[in-house]
């Protein structure tokens, strides 16, 4: 069975839009190595609550690419904020086996069903033909460095596309978008989110997540069947056009990396990386198809960006209020902090002071008492030394808050620091038992 590490890994470095064959062969513009910290972008924000005596917490925007491609451009101030934090929270817990199991279950068709029996014959045949093409091309796409580190084409293809006939069509659509030359060439190093999770564990920090698997997974399964067929068909048309050399698109993963390292904080490209979905709307579509594409785009923008931003902001606030002496470091996709109705906007509306932390700005040192309490590793500490986080997050409407308070004792276990001696195998960490949730 293929291991998987979260919805955030569906498109590890997939194309946000399709690219032409000519674009795929050229090397996109690279940023020069920064000469000083002032040359760097900062995706760090400092959050302060109502109590001036409480330490600040931090919001850090990530992108879903190998950390080796961006880490040298992350300012020292952002790295200091991470090191000096007492608790690190992600969208999902990337190292919890239950996360992996639930994500796997969420993607699969009901027992007894398969894609071949579900899809129209022509669509299934085109899908299989494209996957056969990718499998044939993958050895050519891989780099000498990847082969030198023991990452082989057959292993990588199976890690991403294994058991594809049992997956729901929407997940197959995302899988196809992650089977590109640039994506394949980027495999072999942990993506930035996973790297931070590994570092948090290595440093003995408390870790947790602000979302449940179902909250990320179910919206994808919420498309109706005709919309799913449209999305899969459009995805295949795009990739078939790339193969034929007849399509030219806008953004690649390399463009995303370039914007992150030295580009514009407001670039729309980050919203597509955050939603993890391809962009179907274009002027060449017939009116009926354009309407369907707009419905899909609107649905996912609401479900995977706006609603999630609201949920994230609410849970960031809850954590900071429950443990005001802690310094939290929240690492979410950068798009959640940009644009309208962002997590930053919503926290400000709740009364928090949120400031963009520029490169070179000082980071508040934790007090000695706070640092001593928070850096005790789970295996060395006592239960009393660990601040309990909520076990699960309520998603009820505002009018149902009284029920939430009655259930509070039930929430005590969520995010409680736990000892994990080993991280789960992942294709971006080559190993004999490796696998992945084709990105995520």
C-alpha positions as CSV (number, residue, x, y, z in Angstrom):
1,X,0.0,0.0,0.0
2,X,1.2,3.5,-0.8
3,X,1.8,5.7,2.2
4,X,0.4,9.2,2.0
5,X,1.1,12.3,4.0
6,X,-1.7,14.7,3.6
7,X,-3.8,16.7,1.2
8,X,-1.0,19.2,1.1
9,X,1.0,16.7,-0.8
10,X,-1.4,16.1,-3.7
11,X,0.6,18.3,-6.0
12,X,4.1,18.1,-4.6
13,X,5.3,20.5,-7.3
14,X,2.6,20.0,-9.8
15,X,2.0,22.6,-12.6
16,X,-0.5,25.2,-11.4
17,X,-1.3,25.7,-15.1
18,X,-0.2,23.6,-18.0
19,X,3.0,24.5,-19.8
20,X,4.0,24.1,-23.4
21,X,6.6,21.6,-24.5
22,X,8.9,24.6,-25.4
23,X,8.5,26.0,-21.9
24,X,9.2,22.7,-20.3
25,X,12.5,22.5,-22.1
26,X,13.7,26.0,-21.2
27,X,15.1,26.7,-17.7
28,X,12.9,29.3,-15.9
29,X,14.5,32.4,-14.5
30,X,16.4,31.7,-11.3
31,X,16.9,34.1,-8.4
32,X,20.4,35.2,-7.7
33,X,21.6,34.0,-4.3
34,X,20.8,36.8,-1.8
35,X,23.8,38.9,-0.8
36,X,22.2,40.0,2.4
37,X,19.0,39.4,4.4
38,X,17.5,42.6,3.0
39,X,17.5,41.0,-0.4
40,X,15.1,38.2,0.8
41,X,11.3,37.9,0.8
42,X,9.7,37.3,4.2
43,X,6.6,35.1,4.6
44,X,6.6,35.6,8.4
45,X,4.0,37.6,10.4
46,X,4.1,38.3,14.1
47,X,0.8,37.9,16.1
48,X,0.2,39.6,19.4
49,X,-2.9,39.1,21.6
50,X,-4.6,41.5,23.9
51,X,-2.3,40.8,26.9
52,X,1.0,42.7,26.4
53,X,2.7,40.4,28.9
54,X,2.1,37.4,26.6
55,X,4.8,36.5,24.2
56,X,4.1,36.9,20.5
57,X,3.4,34.0,18.1
58,X,4.2,33.6,14.4
59,X,2.5,32.8,11.2
60,X,4.8,31.4,8.4
61,X,3.8,30.9,4.8
62,X,5.1,27.8,3.1
63,X,4.9,26.5,-0.5
64,X,4.8,22.8,-1.4
65,X,8.2,22.3,-3.0
66,X,11.4,20.6,-1.9
67,X,12.8,22.7,1.0
68,X,16.3,22.7,-0.6
69,X,14.9,25.0,-3.4
70,X,13.8,27.7,-1.0
71,X,15.5,27.3,2.4
72,X,18.6,29.5,1.6
73,X,16.2,32.3,0.7
74,X,14.3,32.1,4.0
75,X,15.4,35.0,6.2
76,X,17.3,34.3,9.4
77,X,14.6,36.1,11.3
78,X,12.0,33.5,10.2
79,X,14.4,30.6,11.2
80,X,14.9,32.2,14.6
81,X,11.2,32.5,15.1
82,X,10.9,28.8,14.4
83,X,13.7,27.8,16.7
84,X,12.5,30.0,19.5
85,X,8.9,28.9,19.3
86,X,7.6,26.5,21.9
87,X,4.9,24.8,19.8
88,X,4.7,24.3,16.0
89,X,1.4,23.7,14.3
90,X,0.7,22.7,10.7
91,X,-2.5,22.3,8.7
92,X,-2.4,18.5,9.2
93,X,-0.2,16.3,11.4
94,X,2.2,15.0,8.8
95,X,3.7,12.4,11.0
96,X,0.6,10.8,12.5
97,X,-0.2,7.3,11.1
98,X,-3.9,8.0,11.6
99,X,-3.6,11.0,9.3
100,X,-2.1,8.7,6.6
101,X,-4.8,6.0,7.1
102,X,-7.7,8.5,6.9
103,X,-6.3,10.2,3.8
104,X,-5.9,6.8,2.1
105,X,-9.5,5.9,2.9
106,X,-10.8,9.3,1.7
107,X,-9.4,8.9,-1.7
108,X,-10.6,5.4,-2.4
109,X,-13.8,4.4,-4.3
110,X,-16.4,2.3,-2.4
111,X,-15.5,-1.4,-2.2
112,X,-16.3,-3.2,-5.4
113,X,-16.0,-0.1,-7.6
114,X,-13.2,0.8,-10.0
115,X,-12.4,3.6,-12.4
116,X,-12.8,1.3,-15.4
117,X,-16.4,0.6,-14.4
118,X,-17.1,4.2,-13.4
119,X,-15.6,6.3,-16.2
120,X,-16.8,6.5,-19.8
121,X,-14.8,4.1,-21.9
122,X,-13.0,6.8,-24.0
123,X,-12.1,8.9,-20.9
124,X,-10.7,5.8,-19.2
125,X,-8.7,4.8,-22.3
126,X,-7.2,8.3,-22.6
127,X,-6.3,8.3,-18.9
128,X,-4.5,4.9,-19.1
129,X,-2.7,6.0,-22.3
130,X,-1.4,9.1,-20.5
131,X,-0.2,7.2,-17.5
132,X,1.5,4.7,-19.7
133,X,3.3,7.7,-21.4
134,X,4.4,9.1,-18.0
135,X,5.7,5.7,-16.9
136,X,7.7,5.4,-20.1
137,X,9.1,8.9,-19.8
138,X,9.9,8.9,-16.1
139,X,13.4,7.4,-16.4
140,X,14.3,10.2,-18.8
141,X,12.9,12.9,-16.6
142,X,14.8,11.8,-13.5
143,X,18.1,13.4,-12.7
144,X,21.5,11.8,-12.2
145,X,21.4,13.1,-8.6
146,X,18.1,11.3,-8.0
147,X,19.5,8.1,-9.3
148,X,22.6,8.5,-7.3
149,X,20.5,8.7,-4.1
150,X,18.7,5.5,-4.9
151,X,15.5,7.0,-6.2
152,X,14.3,4.8,-9.2
153,X,11.6,5.5,-11.8
154,X,9.5,2.5,-11.1
155,X,9.5,3.2,-7.4
156,X,8.6,6.8,-7.9
157,X,5.8,6.1,-10.4
158,X,4.3,3.5,-8.0
159,X,4.6,5.9,-5.1
160,X,2.6,8.5,-6.9
161,X,0.2,6.5,-9.1
162,X,0.0,3.1,-7.3
163,X,-3.5,1.7,-7.0
164,X,-4.8,4.5,-9.3
165,X,-7.7,2.3,-10.6
166,X,-9.2,2.3,-7.1
167,X,-9.1,6.0,-6.5
168,X,-11.9,8.5,-6.9
169,X,-11.8,10.4,-10.2
170,X,-11.1,13.7,-8.5
171,X,-8.0,12.3,-6.8
172,X,-6.9,10.8,-10.1
173,X,-7.2,14.2,-11.7
174,X,-4.9,15.7,-9.0
175,X,-2.5,12.7,-9.4
176,X,-2.2,13.4,-13.2
177,X,-1.3,17.0,-12.4
178,X,1.5,15.8,-10.2
179,X,3.0,13.5,-12.9
180,X,4.9,16.1,-14.8
181,X,8.6,16.4,-15.7
182,X,9.2,19.3,-13.3
183,X,7.4,17.4,-10.5
184,X,9.4,14.2,-11.1
185,X,12.7,16.1,-11.2
186,X,11.9,17.8,-7.9
187,X,11.4,14.5,-5.9
188,X,14.0,13.3,-3.4
189,X,14.0,16.0,-0.7
190,X,11.2,16.7,1.9
191,X,8.9,19.5,0.9
192,X,9.1,22.6,3.1
193,X,6.2,21.6,5.3
194,X,7.5,18.2,6.0
195,X,11.1,19.5,6.6
196,X,9.7,21.8,9.3
197,X,7.8,19.0,10.9
198,X,11.0,16.9,11.0
199,X,12.9,19.8,12.5
200,X,10.2,20.4,15.1
201,X,10.4,16.8,16.2
202,X,14.2,16.8,16.2
203,X,14.2,19.9,18.5
204,X,11.7,18.3,20.8
205,X,9.0,20.9,20.2
206,X,5.3,20.3,20.8
207,X,3.6,19.8,17.5
208,X,0.0,19.7,16.3
209,X,-2.5,20.5,13.5
210,X,-5.3,22.9,13.1
211,X,-7.4,20.8,10.8
212,X,-8.8,17.3,10.6
213,X,-8.2,15.1,7.5
214,X,-11.9,15.1,6.7
215,X,-12.1,18.9,6.6
216,X,-9.5,18.9,3.8
217,X,-10.6,15.8,2.1
218,X,-14.3,15.9,1.9
219,X,-14.7,19.1,-0.1
220,X,-12.8,17.4,-2.9
221,X,-15.2,14.5,-2.8
222,X,-18.1,17.0,-2.8
223,X,-18.1,17.7,-6.5
224,X,-21.0,16.0,-8.4
225,X,-20.1,13.3,-10.9
226,X,-20.6,15.5,-14.0
227,X,-18.3,18.1,-12.6
228,X,-15.7,15.5,-11.8
229,X,-15.9,14.1,-15.3
230,X,-15.5,17.6,-16.7
231,X,-12.4,18.3,-14.5
232,X,-10.7,15.0,-15.4
233,X,-11.4,15.5,-19.1
234,X,-10.1,19.1,-19.0
235,X,-7.0,17.9,-17.2
236,X,-6.3,15.2,-19.7
237,X,-6.9,17.7,-22.6
238,X,-4.3,20.0,-21.1
239,X,-1.7,17.3,-20.7
240,X,-2.4,15.8,-24.1
241,X,-1.9,19.3,-25.5
242,X,1.4,19.6,-23.7
243,X,2.5,16.3,-25.2
244,X,1.5,17.4,-28.7
245,X,3.3,20.8,-28.2
246,X,0.1,22.7,-28.9
247,X,-0.6,24.2,-25.5
248,X,1.1,27.0,-23.7
249,X,0.2,28.0,-20.2
250,X,1.3,30.4,-17.5
251,X,2.8,29.1,-14.3
252,X,5.1,26.2,-13.5
253,X,6.5,25.1,-10.2
254,X,9.7,26.9,-11.1
255,X,7.7,30.1,-11.4
256,X,6.2,29.4,-7.9
257,X,9.7,29.0,-6.5
258,X,11.0,32.1,-8.1
259,X,8.0,34.2,-6.7
260,X,8.6,32.7,-3.3
261,X,12.3,33.4,-3.3
262,X,12.4,36.8,-4.9
263,X,9.0,37.8,-6.2
264,X,5.8,39.5,-5.2
265,X,4.0,38.6,-2.0
266,X,0.7,39.4,-3.7
267,X,1.3,37.0,-6.6
268,X,-1.9,35.2,-7.5
269,X,0.2,32.0,-8.0
270,X,0.2,31.4,-4.3
271,X,-3.5,31.1,-4.2
272,X,-3.3,28.2,-6.7
273,X,-0.6,26.5,-4.7
274,X,-2.8,26.9,-1.6
275,X,-6.0,25.4,-3.2
276,X,-3.9,22.7,-4.8
277,X,-6.1,22.6,-7.8
278,X,-5.7,23.2,-11.5
279,X,-7.3,26.2,-13.2
280,X,-9.9,25.3,-15.7
281,X,-11.3,28.7,-16.8
282,X,-10.1,29.9,-20.1
283,X,-11.6,32.0,-22.9
284,X,-11.4,29.1,-25.4
285,X,-14.1,27.1,-23.6
286,X,-17.6,27.0,-25.0
287,X,-20.2,28.9,-22.9
288,X,-21.6,25.8,-21.2
289,X,-18.1,24.4,-20.3
290,X,-17.0,27.9,-19.1
291,X,-20.0,27.9,-16.8
292,X,-19.1,24.5,-15.4
293,X,-15.5,25.6,-14.9
294,X,-16.6,28.7,-13.1
295,X,-18.9,26.7,-10.8
296,X,-16.0,24.4,-9.9
297,X,-13.6,27.3,-9.4
298,X,-16.1,29.1,-7.1
299,X,-16.9,25.9,-5.2
300,X,-13.2,25.2,-4.4
301,X,-12.4,28.8,-3.7
302,X,-15.2,28.8,-1.1
303,X,-14.4,25.4,0.4
304,X,-10.6,25.2,0.2
305,X,-9.6,28.8,0.7
306,X,-12.3,31.0,2.4
307,X,-13.8,28.4,4.7
308,X,-10.5,27.0,5.6
309,X,-9.1,30.4,6.3
310,X,-12.0,31.0,8.7
311,X,-11.4,27.7,10.4
312,X,-7.6,28.2,10.7
313,X,-8.0,31.7,12.1
314,X,-10.5,30.5,14.7
315,X,-8.2,27.7,15.8
316,X,-5.1,29.8,15.9
317,X,-7.0,32.2,18.2
318,X,-8.3,29.3,20.4
319,X,-4.8,27.9,20.9
320,X,-3.3,31.3,21.7
321,X,-6.1,32.0,24.2
322,X,-5.7,28.5,25.9
323,X,-2.0,28.8,26.3
324,X,-1.1,32.5,26.4
325,X,2.4,31.8,27.8
326,X,3.4,29.8,24.7
327,X,5.0,31.0,21.6
328,X,3.3,29.3,18.7
329,X,4.7,28.9,15.1
330,X,2.0,28.2,12.6
331,X,3.2,27.0,9.2
332,X,0.4,27.1,6.6
333,X,0.4,27.4,2.8
334,X,1.4,31.0,1.9
335,X,-1.9,31.6,0.1
336,X,-3.8,31.5,3.4
337,X,-2.0,34.7,4.4
338,X,-2.5,36.6,1.1
339,X,-5.4,38.3,-0.6
340,X,-8.9,39.1,0.7
341,X,-10.4,37.2,3.7
342,X,-7.0,35.8,4.6
343,X,-6.1,34.3,8.0
344,X,-4.4,37.6,8.7
345,X,-7.5,39.6,8.0
346,X,-9.7,37.4,10.2
347,X,-7.3,37.5,13.1
348,X,-7.2,41.3,13.0
349,X,-11.0,41.3,13.0
350,X,-10.8,39.3,16.3
351,X,-8.6,42.0,17.8
352,X,-5.1,40.5,17.3
353,X,-2.2,42.7,16.2
354,X,-0.7,41.2,13.1
355,X,2.4,42.6,11.6
356,X,4.6,41.6,8.6
357,X,8.0,40.7,10.0
358,X,10.6,42.0,7.6
359,X,14.0,40.3,7.1
360,X,16.4,41.4,9.8
361,X,13.8,42.4,12.3
362,X,14.6,41.1,15.8
363,X,12.6,38.2,17.2
364,X,11.5,38.3,20.8
365,X,13.4,35.9,23.1
366,X,11.3,33.6,25.2
367,X,11.5,34.0,28.9
368,X,13.7,31.4,30.7
369,X,10.7,29.9,32.5
370,X,8.8,29.6,29.2
371,X,11.7,28.1,27.4
372,X,12.5,25.6,30.2
373,X,8.9,24.4,30.3
374,X,8.4,24.1,26.5
375,X,11.7,22.4,25.4
376,X,11.2,19.2,27.5
377,X,10.9,16.3,25.1
378,X,7.9,14.0,25.5
379,X,10.0,11.1,26.5
380,X,11.7,13.1,29.3
381,X,8.8,15.2,30.6
382,X,5.9,14.5,32.8
383,X,2.2,14.7,31.8
384,X,1.8,17.7,34.0
385,X,4.5,19.6,32.0
386,X,2.6,19.3,28.7
387,X,-0.1,21.8,27.9
388,X,-3.1,19.8,26.5
389,X,-4.3,20.8,23.1
390,X,-7.9,20.2,22.0
391,X,-8.3,16.6,20.7
392,X,-10.7,17.6,17.8
393,X,-12.0,20.8,16.4
394,X,-15.7,21.7,16.4
395,X,-17.0,22.9,13.0
396,X,-20.5,23.8,14.3
397,X,-22.3,27.0,13.3
398,X,-21.9,30.0,15.7
399,X,-25.3,29.2,17.2
400,X,-24.1,25.9,18.4
401,X,-21.3,27.2,20.6
402,X,-23.0,26.1,23.8
403,X,-22.8,22.5,22.7
404,X,-19.1,22.9,22.0
405,X,-18.5,24.1,25.6
406,X,-20.4,21.0,26.9
407,X,-18.1,18.8,24.9
408,X,-14.8,20.5,25.9
409,X,-13.6,17.6,28.2
410,X,-13.7,15.4,25.1
411,X,-11.3,17.7,23.3
412,X,-8.4,17.4,25.7
413,X,-6.2,14.9,23.8
414,X,-5.9,16.6,20.4
415,X,-2.4,17.7,19.6
416,X,-1.1,16.4,22.9
417,X,2.6,16.0,22.5
418,X,3.5,12.5,21.7
419,X,6.7,10.6,21.2
420,X,7.4,9.6,17.6
421,X,10.7,7.9,17.2
422,X,10.5,7.6,13.5
423,X,8.8,9.5,10.7
424,X,6.8,7.6,8.2
425,X,8.4,6.6,4.9
426,X,7.9,9.1,2.1
427,X,9.2,9.2,-1.5
428,X,10.9,12.5,-0.7
429,X,12.9,10.5,1.9
430,X,14.1,7.5,-0.2
431,X,14.0,4.3,1.8
432,X,13.2,0.6,1.4
433,X,9.6,1.0,2.6
434,X,9.0,4.4,1.2
435,X,5.7,5.6,-0.2
436,X,3.7,8.7,-0.4
437,X,0.4,10.4,-0.8
438,X,1.2,11.8,-4.3
439,X,1.4,15.0,-2.6
440,X,0.3,15.3,-0.8
